[in-house]
Amino acid sequence: MLVQDREDGVSKSPKGPKPIRERSSIPLSRTPNRFNGAKNLDFSTWVSENLYKILSILLLISTIAIFFYLRGAAGDTTTLLCLQSTQTHSIRPEFPKINWNNIPAILDKSTPYANFRSEKWVVVSVSDYPSDSLRKLGRIKGWQVLAVGNSKTPKDWNLKGTIFLSLEMQAKLGFRVVDYLPYDSYVRKTVGYLFAIQHGAKKILDVDDRGDVIDDDIGKHFDVELIGEDARQEVILQYSHDNPNRTVVNPYIHFGQRSVWPRGLPLENVGEIGHEEFYTEIFGGKQLIQQGISNGLPDVDSVFYFTRKAGFEAFDIRFDEHAPKVALPQGMMVPVNSFNTLFHSSAFWGLMLPVSVSTMASDVLRGYWTQRLLWEIGGYVVVYPPTIHRYDRIEGYPFSEEKDLHVNVGRLTKFLVAWRSSKHRLFEKILELSYAMAEEGFWTVQDVKFTAAWLQDLLAVGYMQPRLMSLELDRPRASIGHGDRKEFVPQKLPSVHLGVEEIGTVNYEIANLIKWRKNFGNVVLIIFCSGPVERTALEWRLLYGRIFKTVIILSDQKNVDLAVEKGNLDYMYRYAPKIFDRYTSAEGFLFLQDDTILNYWNLLQADKSKLWIANKVSKSWHAVPVANKSDWFVKQADVVKKVVATMPVHLQVNYKETMKSDETLMICSSEIFYIPRHFVSDFVDLVNLVGNLDIHHKVAMPMFFTAMDSPQNFDSVLNSMIYKKKSPGNLTTFYSAEAPAIHPWKVSSEQEFIKLIRVMAAGDPLLMELV
């Protein structure tokens, strides 16, 4: 496995299925006598007597046909996932009933360690014989290593000084959670957490067996002690809560790697690579969950792993070990994993690994779920500089193991931030949130039952649930004064991206980046991607996501995993109203086709309150006399006349002042155009007037623009774009960093994207960090 040696995500219940009771026979006295009297054996009689059998057979055949259709519909699991998601939403789970005051204690009566106690534990899942990294872990003083086995673990597994829990030992511990755990998965670590708590744990380091602790010192960066003489009494840098709509951040940027993103970060956020304008501070002592960064192979998803290197070389990415640790305020989250994370006792309830989601989603969903509940007790997550070095074994895993991440995680973070509970005890809130997540389809009813079992087991081994504190999210946020703002500029470290090793250093152009972001940070960029989205969607987000509010990608083929929406270039204007409704606070909307390159640094002087389109570029915008033209032009001209005739007065007057003749059709390739907020209602009205009429995008856009405003009022920023009908042989000499846009320039692979970035770096040197 890439990120962890995680086994198949298919859950196998430890208990066999219960036998289905046979249907009791119908009493003989109530059974009609089939041979009593004459029977009319014509077809209609036969049908009426066997109608229920016929319907049953037809229903069975239909079900089978639908199943195989869905399996082959998209060549992958997406359709089935949608069906599963729908089913999950439609099933209302039963809320577990627990008598919290009557839970008997569970004592260790089956292992040789009944009287053993330790406050500091390392819990790891093992599927093979002890690794060198695990042997080193076992030699760290003061920490007890606990290895949790599964069905793939060798029967003779043994490591001196390490406690090993085989499947047989786990079954005898008496924990309720065992009934829900798959045999062959790392989520069996849940048993290990309970065992450690049962045996005196106050700190639990959640790790895997492929990482070396840096300098063999867990406390070098982690805050192992939060109170007492050994605690670091210090303030901690904290992300600013200045933007309440920002629910998730990429911590790798803070530690020097802007172009790397962690597993569990919503894909729509991977393009946000600018560093923080400022931070705030918080007093230490409540960093109950501490997420460490990993050098070598950091926690990255399969999208990054398979698209950011060439060949079979191993990743060896380094982070800034001198960067300060950074905390997350309430309302903001970060991906948390299960192989480099320290939990303090007040957060032990958050160790539960869900069992109904895909393998590589379990710990990430746990992390988001736990962070939300952590706010209820006044705790927070802190991300620390590199604490381990993990080795890339160059073993990939299927993208399907992350399906629950890429489909749901963006929606999950927003749901969690908005969720509220009126319960008065933490465990009641925990169970209520697990139930709500099942209702929303983030996991299934199995995890609701699992949560109930987990909470009862915690109480049974002597765990005391923390007391609640008031939620800061529900209080007015104090304004951040100038004196409260703390600055930290992350280093720019060498790394490997897109198969190209970056050498040397690049001077910072942070001031320009901030300036561009401030100018376009509330503008939505909409790209129509006609090329292979699997190769380019993330690249476009990386390139433009640093600058714009968000990047929406449309394509002929929908791709849920990459957040690519279905669209049709010939009628692209039809998709605009839904996007407008989605971003009601956006300042404007910039449309771009993927064969046109945007030099955003040359758009700063453009007026964002005006319409932009290349109406002075003759090869893009031109009038065509309809006479003696093909039927297509004649039909398009007729449709335009119909639409114009139904326009409201202000739109029709504008249009006719520009278009003096009905016998001329205005054509615009419309590779790039901008619509400010105050023209959105007119644009939507025009789309509605067109309705189902067959009018091409190249015809609709100039009609819309001339109806919304006079061309003399358009901003002229795009009139100086470089525009050719055909792509020249040498793209490098064709490109100019002085132009606002370049057309055509086609990108269909990572290598072509690299070439583009290298030439665009003439206008934005920071782009070199992407390659």
TIKE-721195 format. One record per residue (C-alpha): residue in one letter; x, y, z. Coordinates in steps of 0.05 Angstrom, whole numbers, plus 5000, padded with zeros to 4 digits. Example, Ala and Ser with C-alpha at 12.3 -4.5 7.8 and 13.67 -1.06 7.14 Angstrom:
A524649105156/S527349795143/
REM end
This chain:
M500050005000/L502150714986/V500351085049/Q499850505096/D500149755091/R492749715092/E489049105072/D482849005030/G477349485047/V472048955043/S469248825112/K468448105131/S463948005190/P467047565243/K460347255254/G457146815202/P450347005174/K444346785214/P440446235180/I433946465148/R427946135181/E423945715133/R416945935118/S411845515156/S407345085112/I400245295098/P395344865137/L392244325094/S385144515113/R386145215084/T389244965019/P384444944960/N383444274926/R386544344857/F382943724831/N376043894856/G371444064798/A372644224725/K377844744707/N377745224648/L384945184622/D384745764573/F390446274573/S386846834610/T385046374667/W392146124672/V394846834674/S390047054728/E391646464772/N399246554764/L399547304762/Y403747374825/K408846874799/I409447244732/L410447914768/S415647614814/I419647334756/L419247994717/L421548384779/L427447904788/I429547974715/S429048734718/T433248764781/I438748344749/A438648754685/I439249414723/F445049144764/F449148934703/Y447349584667/L449949994725/R456249574729/G458049724657/A455250434653/A461650814667/G467150294668/D468350414741/T464750434808/T461851134802/T454850934782/L454450394835/L457050894885/C451551374868/L446450814877/Q449550624944/S449551344965/T442151414948/Q440550784986/T444451035046/H440551685047/S433851335042/I434950865101/R433751195168/P438050855220/E435350665288/F438251085344/P441850635395/K439150625466/I444450595519/N443950585594/W450150995608/N449750865684/N449550105678/I455649885639/P459549325673/A467149365675/I471448965628/L477748695659/D483648355625/K483047635647/S485647295584/T492647575571/P499247535608/Y499048295615/A493248355663/N497548725715/F501849115666/R501049875665/S504250425622/E502351145609/K505451215540/W503550735484/V505150655410/V499550275373/V501049975305/S497649485258/V501948915231/S500748465171/D507748205162/Y513848035203/P516848615243/S519849155199/D526349515215/S522350145231/L518149755281/R524349475314/K526950185323/L520350395353/G520849845404/R527550125428/I524950815445/K525150895520/G518851025560/W514050805506/Q510550125502/V509349865432/L502849485419/A502249105353/V495248915331/G494748325284/N489648135231/S488247535187/K494447665145/T499247695204/P504047095209/K501946625265/D508946625295/W509547385297/N514047605354/L518348205374/K521848255440/G519048805485/T512748895441/I505848665462/F502548295405/L494948185401/S493247625353/L486147525327/E485046985379/M487347435436/Q482948005411/A476847555411/K477847375484/L478448095510/G470948185515/F470448835476/R463848975440/V467449295380/V470448625359/D463748415330/Y464048975278/L471348945257/P473548625190/Y478648075199/D483748335148/S484049085160/Y488349585198/V482049855231/R482849285281/K487449785316/T481049995351/V482049385396/G489149605410/Y486850305432/L482049995482/F487349515508/A492250095518/I487050505555/Q485249905597/H492549845617/G493650565639/A494850965575/K495151725581/K498251845512/I497551415450/L501851505388/D498051245327/V503151015275/D504550505221/D510550035215/R514250385159/G516551035191/D522851205231/V521951695288/I526752275274/D532652245323/D528951675359/D525652225401/I518052265401/G518252885444/K523053275400/H517253625366/F510953315397/D508353605462/V508152955501/E506653325566/L501353865569/I501454005644/G506853965697/E514154145699/D515853805633/A510454175594/R512454715545/Q509055335570/E508655725505/V503856055457/I502455705391/L501556015323/Q494455925298/Y491155985229/S486856605225/H479356545231/D478557185190/N474956805134/P469056425165/N467756055100/R474555725100/T473355035131/V479554645111/V486954815100/N493054475070/P498354465126/Y503954265079/I504254985053/H506155225123/F511854725125/G514954915059/Q511454485007/R506254884970/S504954384914/V503853764957/W497153624989/P495153115042/R490452535034/G483552775053/L484253485027/P478253624982/L480653624910/E477554304898/N482554584949/V488954314919/G490054954878/E490155394940/I497755444948/G498756154973/H501556225043/E497756565100/E497457325100/F497757295176/Y496556835235/T494056925306/E496356595370/I493356145423/F495855905491/G498355185492/G495654635536/K489454395498/Q492854105436/L489653435451/I490953165380/Q497753285350/Q498753135276/G505953035255/I508653165186/S512452595152/N518752675111/G520252205053/L513251965034/P508352445067/D501052285073/V498752395001/D492852114963/S493151654902/V491752234855/F498152584878/Y502051934880/F500451704810/T500752384775/R506652724808/K512452284789/A515051904729/G517351184730/F518650794793/E523051264833/A521251334906/F518651984935/D523352344983/I519852995000/R522553415056/F519053925099/D521654515140/E523454225208/H524454925236/A517555185219/P513355315281/K507654845298/V500855125279/A493955045311/L487055025279/P481655495306/Q474455265314/G471055255246/M477355045209/M479854325198/V485753945171/P486553225147/V488752775205/N491652075193/S493051455234/F500451355224/N503751965256/T498852255306/L499252345381/F492752315422/H492352555494/S487552205541/S482052745537/A481552575462/F481951815467/W474551765448/G476652025380/L481051425364/M475251005336/L476550805263/P469950745224/V468650065192/S463450205137/V467650655092/S473250505043/T480050315070/M483850955058/A478051385081/S477251105151/D482451495188/V481152145150/L473652125164/R475351965236/G479852575238/Y474553055213/W469252745258/T473852795318/Q475953515304/R468753745305/L467453405372/L474053655400/W471254365398/E465854145447/I471154045501/G475454655484/G480854245450/Y484254355383/V488854015333/V495954255324/V500354055264/Y507753945280/P514153965239/P516953295213/T516752765268/I518052145226/H521251935160/R516851455121/Y519651045064/D516250994996/R515850264978/I513150444909/E507050014918/G500650354895/Y493550204915/P487050274876/F483750944872/S477350604893/E480050524964/E479451284970/K472551344939/D469251595003/L474352155007/H473952464938/V466352404934/N464452645003/V469953005041/G468553705016/R461253645035/L463153315101/T467353895127/K461754395113/F456653935146/L460953855209/V462254605217/A454754735213/W452654155259/R450054315329/S447753885387/S443654045449/K446053435488/H449253555556/R454553005557/L460152885508/F458652155493/E451452335478/K453852855428/I458652345398/L453051845386/E448452385359/L453752625309/S455051905286/Y447651815275/A447252475236/M453052265192/A449451615175/E443252005157/E447452445111/G450751835078/F457851965102/W457951265132/T452650735145/V448350495203/Q453849985217/D458250555243/V452550815287/K452350135321/F459950115322/T460250795356/A455350555410/A459649945422/W465950365424/L463250855475/Q460750305520/D467549955516/L471050595535/L466850655597/A467749915612/V475449975613/G475050565661/Y475351165614/M472351805641/Q468952245589/P471352975589/R466853545610/L463653995558/M465554715547/S461855275511/L462655275435/E466555875410/L463255815341/D456656045371/R459756675400/P461357315361/R468457275334/A472857835358/S475858255303/I483258125291/G487058765306/H493658955276/G497358775339/D494258075340/R496857905271/K503057475270/E507057385206/F510756765183/V513256655112/P514355915097/Q520755685065/K520955454993/L523954754995/P526354314937/S521453774920/V519153314864/H512853484826/L510153244759/G516252804748/V521153384747/E526153534802/E526454254823/I533554494833/G535955124867/T531655674896/V526456144867/N525856854891/Y519357004925/E514057414889/I509357394948/A507258124942/N504858004870/L501357364889/I497557724945/K495858294898/W493057824845/R489357424897/K486158054926/N484058274857/F481157614834/G479857264900/N472357364893/V471957194819/V469756484798/L473656174741/I469855684697/I474055254650/F471354814595/C476254234588/S475953884520/G482253484535/P483152874580/V480953124649/E484652554683/R491152884660/T489453614665/A483853774714/L488353804775/E493554194736/W488654744718/R486554794791/L493754834812/L495255374761/Y489155824771/G486555624839/R491956044872/I488856664842/F481356574836/K475856454887/T474755764859/V475855384794/I469955014764/I471554514709/L466554294657/S467653734607/D463953284559/Q464652724610/K462952814683/N468252574733/V465752574804/D472552364833/L475952974802/A470053444814/V469153544739/E462053724719/K458653524655/G457854054602/N457154154527/L461654664494/D456654804439/Y451555044491/M456055254548/Y451855864565/R446355404590/Y450555184650/A452055884674/P445656034713/K446655434760/I453755664773/F451356374786/D446456114838/R451955714872/Y456456324882/T451656884899/S457057304933/A462057254876/E464157914844/G464257624774/F465157014731/L470756894681/F469656364628/L475656024594/Q476655464545/D482655014558/D485855184492/T486755904516/I492056114567/L490556664616/N496157134637/Y492457374699/W497857864719/N496058294658/L488758354678/L489658784740/Q487759424704/A481359134676/D474859404703/K471258824738/S464659204734/K464759164658/L463758604608/W470158304577/I470357954511/A475057964451/N470458374407/K476258744374/V479958104356/S477658004285/K479457264282/S475057134343/W469357644335/H466757784265/A460257924227/V457957424174/P452957624119/V447657074119/A446257124044/N449256554003/K451556204067/S450055494088/D443555274120/W446955284188/F448056034185/V441056164159/K437855744215/Q442156074268/A440156764242/D432756574245/V433556344317/V436956994336/K431157384306/K426256984348/V430157114412/V431057854397/A423557934385/T422157684456/M427558094491/P425558614544/V426059324519/H432859494548/L436158874520/Q432858934452/V434659674445/N441959524462/Y442258964412/K439059334354/E443459944365/T449459494352/M446659024299/K443759474245/S441658904198/D437958254209/E441757964150/T448357964187/L450157444239/M455257604293/I460057034309/C464956994367/S469156394385/S468256604458/E474556264484/I474756764540/F469657254569/Y467757574635/I461057734666/P460758194727/R455558084782/H450858644761/F449958334691/V448357644718/S440757754720/D440757994647/F444957384626/V440256914661/D434157244628/L437357154560/V438856424573/N431556324593/L429256684530/V433356204488/G430355614525/N430754984482/L432055354417/D438155074381/I442955664383/H450355534383/H454955824437/K458956214385/V452456554363/A449256624431/M455056974465/P455657584419/M448057644419/F448057634495/F453758124502/T450958634453/A444158584486/M447058694556/D451159304538/S453959704481/P460759434456/Q463760124466/N462760004541/F466359334541/D473059334576/S478559304524/V483258854564/L482358244518/N483158624453/S490758554456/M490657794466/I494857374419/Y490057004374/K491556504318/K486856044281/K491855474282/S497155294332/P504155504308/G509755004306/N513955324360/L509555484420/T515255764460/T516456344411/F508956424402/Y507856564476/S508457264505/A508057434579/E505858134559/A499257924529/P492957834571/A491457154538/I494256674486/H490356254437/P491055704417/W495355304467/K493154594479/V495054204542/S493453464545/S498853164590/E503153314650/Q509253434606/E505553944564/F503254274628/I510454324651/K512454674586/L506755164596/I508755314668/R515955444648/V514055984598/M508656284642/A513856354698/A516456964659/G510357324687/D509456944752/P516156654777/L512556304835/L509655824783/M516355474781/E514655144847/L509354744811/V514654394770/
REM end
